[in-house]
Amino acid sequence: MKKNDYRGWQEVFRFSFMQGVKQKSFTGFLIFMCVLLILGPIALTFFQSGKEPEETKVTVQKLYIFDEVNLAIDYENAFEGTDLSDVDVEVRSDITYEEYKTNIEELEDTKDLGVQIGYEDLGYFQLNFVRPAKADLSDEECDMVIDTFVTFFEEAKRKAIDVTEEQMAFINQAVNTEVLFTDESGAIIEEEEAAEGISMDEYFILLGGIMVCLMIITLNGSSVANAIVTEKSTRVVEYLMINVRPMALIVGKILSCICLTLIQFGVMGVSYLISTVIQKALFSQEQIDATMDSMSALQAFQGLNVVNIILCILIILMGILFFSILAGLAGASVSKMEELAEGMKVYQMVQVIGSYIGIGICIMEMMGGVNPLIINICGLIPISTPFIVPAMLLTGRMTVMVALIGFVLLTLLTVLLYIFAARVYESMIFYNGKVLKLKDILTISGVRSGKGGK
């Protein structure tokens, strides 16, 4: 590769870049994403903040206590100092809980609740609440009474047995058991715990990340291949070659695609920052935090930080560069637009394998979890790195070190592919005839024949 081989790439870059900016698909998608990123969070915060917390009016009159544990607890002070201080508490000993439950089913207008406090043989306290089915009591007010009483009972139970809060926390620690296996030499082999599956929100985040990467890479690769085939089929490339070298043609087109992608990332990032500034100006920090807390899916981004975001963008850009070079070779291997589908078979096969590895990882994660070693290995495969690593890194399921190794391996493969393209592209860009097969391209490069190609 000589320096002269890249003569004219600046002109190709400027021309391809301006053509890409003028495309309606580019501007339309960018405008749509900017509007979504600016107005979406603002609208969500607005609707969330507009929902004033409704005060639950408690109409419960009495709470009857049926104590079967005898912990010397003063239940009559259960609601003292709370919003439920108007609710009377009465310990019943004149009738049993079963008798009360039988009689309460016949009542319609009563607004009383009953609770049975017992202790099960399995070693835990059991609180059974009962309410009339026909009483005019809402679920919200009953839940408020129940939650407040349970909180009181937990504290009163600790005080009744005269232990500190730290001692109670220690006593309540769970007792775990584990079965250990030994091999023939007597060494202990621990049984691996089953991995936990991811939630549906995390599944859609991982799958969405893969689909976004696939869409970006596909659009860039397709634009490069279509442009090359169009210029070959219309014989425009013959005029371009007067002032522009073949390698300069593909370099200029690929760099323009990458710049267009960077512009998309940059504009969308600025749009989100604008949305954040507007939110801080219109809403209080409490309202913004409440909105973020309500979006449970965002909690899956455990690895969201500046370093990881930059690394993810670099991996995606390197993936775009790799697949764009491969698409450029595919486009140069055909002479007519009708033959492009056949010429893109190898490119599409590599892309499908890489993306399907990522989709398979997502499905297995949802069904029960995947061994982290398998995720790391799949992330280190260069053709699947752009699809797996960004989503896994941002959700905290992959370390930065593994992501860096994957980026290095992808970069090395891209460099090797570029060197290969530099050897065969000039011969392929002038080729007209049937679709070149992979073996034909290898022959041109000299890999099969041992010569420098024709």
N, C-alpha and C positions, 0 to 999 in steps of 0.2 A: 504494500500500500504506500503510494507516494502522496506527497502533499498536493501534487497537481490533480490527483484523482478526485479531490473534493472541491475543485474550482467551480464556483457558481452556486454553492449550496445556500448562500445568503439570499440570492434572488429567489430560489425555490422556496426557501423558508418564508420569505415575506409574501410571496404570491399565495402559497398554501394557507398561511395564517389569515390573510385577508379574506380568502374564499371561505375559510371555516367560520370566521366571525360573521360573514354575511349570510350564512345558512340560517334559514328560519328555524330549523330543528335546534340549533345551538342557542340562538337568542331566546326562543320560546321556552326551552327547558330551563335556561338560566333565570329568566324572568319568573317562571313558575316557582322555582326553588327559593328565589330571593323573597318573593311575596309570602311563601309558606313559612320560611324561617323568621321573617320579621313579624308577621301578623299572627302566626300560629301560637307562639308562647304568650303573646300579649292577650289574645282572645281567651286562651285557656286560663290565664291568671285572672282575667276580668270575670269570667263566669264562676270561677272557684271563689273569688272574693265576694261576689254578689250573693253567694249562698250564706246568709246569716245563720248562725247556729240557733236552732229552735230550742227554746227553753221548755223542758218537759214539765208539765204541771202534774204533780203527784196528787192523786186523789185517794191513795191507799190510806185507810183509817187505822188499821191495827195489824200487827204481826204477832201471831201466836207461836210461842216457842214450846217445842216438845223435846226436852233435853233427856237423852238416854246415855250420856257419858259422864255426867256429874263431875265437871271440872271446876266447880265453884266459881262460875263466871256470872257477873252481874249483867244479865242481858238487857235489863231495863234502860241501861245507858248506851245501848248500841248505836243510837242515832244522835246522841248528844254532840252538839257543836257542828252538825252537818246541816245540809239543806232539807233533811228529812226529819228535823226535830219535832214536827207536828205528828209524826206517825207514832202511835202508842205501841209499846211492846209489853206483852203479857205472857208470863210463863204458865203454861197449863199443866196441872197435875191431876185435875178432877176427872179428865177423860184421857184416853189413849189417842195416839196419832191416828190409828186405824179408825177409831170411832169418829174422830173429827173429820177425817177424809170422807167417810161415808155420809156424814150429815151435810158437809159443805157442798156436795154434789146436788143437793136438793135446793140450795139457796140460789136466788137470782139477783137480788138487789145488794147483797153484801159486798163490801169492798175491802175485805180482810184477806190476809195471806197467812199461811201456816208453814212452819219449817220443822222438819224432824232432824235432830242432830244425833247421829249414831256413829258407831265405830265398827268397821268391818274386820273380819278375821284375817283378811289379806294385809292388814296393817295400814289402813288409812281412814280418815274421818269422812263420813258421808252426810251431806246436807241435802235433804229432799224438800223442795218447796212445792206447795200446792196452792192453787187459786181456783175460784169458781169459774167454770167454763162460760156461764151466761152473764157474768159480772161485767159492768162497763169499765174495764181496766185495759189500758193499752199495754202493748208489749214493752214500750220504751220505759214507762214508769215502773213496771214490775222489774225490769232488768236493773233499773237504778237502785231500787230497794234491795234487790238480791246482791248486787255488786258491793253496795255499801255495807251490808251485813256480813258478807264473806270477808271483807277487809277487816272489819271489827273482830270477827271470830279468830282470824289468823293472829292478830296482835294479842287478843285476850287469851288465846290458847298458850302462847309463849309465856305470858305473865303468870298464868295459872300454875305452870309447872316450875316456875322460878328459875328460868335460864335466860342468859343474855341473848341478844339477837345473833351475835356471832356463833354462840354455842348451838342455837337452833339451826342456823344455816349449816353448821358442821354435821349435826345429827341428821338433817334432811338430805345429806348427800346420797346420791344413788349408789347402789352396790352393783358393780359390774362383774360379770364372770367371763372367763375366757378359757377356751379349750386349746391346749398346746399339743402339738404332734412331734414325735421324735423320729429321726431316721435310724438306719441300722447302726450307726456309730454312737447313738445316744444323744446327738445334738438336737436341740429343740428347733422345730420349724413352726413359725407362727402362721396361722391361717390368715390369709388376706381378707380384709373386710370388703364387703361389696360396696362398690362405688354408688353414690347417690345420684339419681337422675336430676337433670335440670328442670326448672319450671317451664311452663308454656311461654311466659314472657321472655325468658332467657333463650329459649329455642328460636323464637321469632327474631330476636336480636341477632343471634348468630347466623341464622338463615338469611336475614335481611342484609347483613354485612357481606355475605358471600354473593348474594344476588346483585348488590350495588357494584362490587368489584367486577363481577362478571359482565355487567352491563357496560361499565366504563371501558373495560379492556376490549369487549366485543365491538363497541362503537368505534374506538380508535383503530383497531385492526381492520375492520371492514372499510373504513374511510381510506386507509392507506392502500389496501388491495384494490378497491374500486377505482381510485384515482390512477393507479398504475395501469390497470387493464384498459380503462377508458382512453388513456393517452396512447397505449399500444394499438388498440383497435382503430382509433381515428388517425393513427400515424402522426399524431402530434409529437410523440417522443422523438421521432426522427429530426424534427426541427429543433427540439429542445437540446438534443445532443450536439448541435453545432457549437453552442456556447457553454453547455453544462455537461459535466462528466456524469456517468451513470451512478456512481456512488454518491455524488453530490445530490442527485435527484431523491434517492431514498432517505438520505440523512436529513435533507431539508424538510421532507414530508413528515418524517417521524418526529423531528424536533418541533415542528409546528403543532402536531397533535398533542405532544406533551405540554407545550405552552398553553394550548387551549384548555387542557385538563387542569393545569395549575391555576389558570384564571378562574375556572369554575370553583375549585376548592377555595381560592382566595376570596372571591366575591361572596360565596356562601358563608365563609367564616366571618367576613365583615358584616354580612346581613344579620348573623346571629348576635354579634357584638352590639349592633345597632338596636336589636330587639331587647337585649339585656339593659342597655342604657335607658331605653324608653320605659321598660318595666320599673326600673329603680326610680324614675321620675314620676311615674303615675301611681305606683303602689308602694306599700310599706314592705320592709324586709320580712315581716311575719307573714304577709300574704304571699310573697314569692316563695318563702320556705314551705308554706302550707301546700302550695301548688306542686312544688317539687316532691314533697312527701307523698302526695296523692298519686303521683306517677310512679308506681311501684316498679315499672320496667326499667327506669333509669337507675335503680339501685343495683342492677346487674353489672354496671360499668365500674367494677372495682379497680380496674387498672387505668382509669382515665386520668392522665397527667400529661404535661407538656412533652416530656421525653418520649412517652409511648405514642402520642399523636404524631410527632415528627417522624418517628421510626415507621409508623404505619403508612404515612404519606410516601416516604421514600420507598417502601416495599411495593406499594401500589404503582408508583411511577416506574420502578424497575420492571415490574410485571408488564406494564404498558409497553415499555421499550422492548422487552423480550418478545412479546406476542406481535408487536408491530413489525419487527424485523422478520419474524416468521411469516406474517401476513404479506409483507413486501416480496418475499421469495415466492409465496404462493401466487401472488398477482403477476409476477414476472414469468411464471411458468406457463401461462396461458396467453393466447393471442386474441381471443374474442370474449366479449362479455357473456355470451351464452355458455362458455366453458368454465366460467369462474367457479361455479359450484363444485365441479369435479376437481379443479386445481386446489380448492380450499380444503380438501378432505383431510390431509395430514394436519393442517392448522387447526381445523375443527376438532379432530380426534384428540390432539394434545390438550386443547382448551377444555373439552368435555371431561377428559380423564382428570385433569387438575381440579375442576369445579366439582365433579362428582365425588372426589375424595373428601372435599370439605363438606358437602351435603351429607355424605354417609356418616361423617364424624358427628354432625349435628343430630342426625336421627338416632344414632347409638347413644349420644349423651342424654337425649330425652327419654329413651327407653330404659335407662338404668345406669348410665355412666360409662366412661371409657377410661382405660388405664392411661395415666398421663404420659407414659412412655410412648404409647401409640400415637397420641396427639402430637408429641414432639417429633416423632419420626416422620409423620405425615407433613408436619410443618416444615421439615428440612428438605422435603422433596421439591426441587425448584419449580416444577410446573404447577404444584399445588400451594406453594408458599404465599402467593398474592391472595389466594382465596381463604386460607385458613388462619394465617398469622395475625392479620389486623383484628379480626373479630375476637380471636382467642386472647390476644394480648390486652385489648381494651376491657374485656370481661374478667381479667385476672386469672385465666386458665392456662397461661403460658408465661414463662419468665422472660425478662428482657434479654438475657444471655442467649436463650434458644432463638429468640426472634432475630438477634444480631447474627447468629450463625446462619440462620435461614437466609437473611439478606445477603450475606457474603457469598453463599453458595449460588443464590439466584444471580448475583452480579457476575460471578465467574462464568456461569453458563451463558449469560447474555453476551459477555465478551467473546467467548468461543463461537457463539452463533454469529456474532458480528464479523469475526475474522473469516468464518466460512462464507458468509454472505459477500464479503469483499472479494473473495476469490471467484465466485460464480455469477455475481449479479450483472456484471458488464456483458457477459456472454448471453445471459438469459433475457436481458432487456431488449436485445436486438433479435431475439429468436421469434420466428413466426412459423407455426405449424401445429401439429397435434400437441395435446397437453403433455408437458414433461412429467414423467414419473420420478419418484424419489431416487431410483437407481440411475436415471438419466442425469439428475442433478449431481449425484455423487460422482458420476463419470466425468462430468464437466469440471468438477472440483479437483479431479485427479486422485480421489480416494480409492476408486475401484480400478482405474487403469494404471495408477502409479505415475501418470504424466501430469503435466500442468493444465490439461484440458485443451479444448479446441478454441 
